[in-house]
Amino acid sequence: MKRFLLPLVVFLIVMGFLGVGLNLDPREVPSPLVGKAAPTFNLPRLDDPEKKISNKDMLGQVWLFNVWASWCGACREEHPVLVELAKSGAVPVYGMDYKDTRLEARQWLEIGGNPYVASVMDADGRVGIDYGVYGVPETYVIDKAGIIAYKQIGPITEEVLRDKILPLVKRLQAQ
């Protein structure tokens, strides 16, 4: 009887971990970058490739960094939410067009509206790698000191904006 007890205990432990894992939200993948300085970048602007923007240009303010692409279906879902957020003026939104062409990206923003203070081009995806991007859209809340406070994987919905992002932004702005 005792020889069956150990396999039973191991089985129950494995089932417990499986049960917990099945109840987790896959969009809530913890990012190792949260709580650390945002990776540096100095990229050309989408609207004017002769001008560059660096993440250091945003120091001193809380801002959102939204990684998007014209070819991304989920980006189309979140775009109206970002446009409304930009209209509200609650937080500046900067974009990074990821692995896209300048022409298609600009056309997409002309059609759907441009919620970005500015958008930069990451045509080869190298900055995206630094940020741990493995799919678009992804959005980062970055504090006044340039520290990543939150990472949203997947599209921002009205609920995510209301329940997670805006309360965090308000707390960070008050600091």
Buried (B, 14 or more C-beta within 10 A) or exposed (E): EEEEEEEEEEEEEEEEEEEEEEEEEEEEEEBEBEEEEBBEBEBBBBBEEEEBBEBEEBBEEBBBBBBBBBBBEBBBBBBEBBBBBBEEEBBBBBBBBBBBBBEEBBEBBEEBBBBBBBBBBBBEEEBBEBBBBEEBBBBBBBBBEBBBBBBBBBBBBEEBBEEBBBEBBEEBEEE
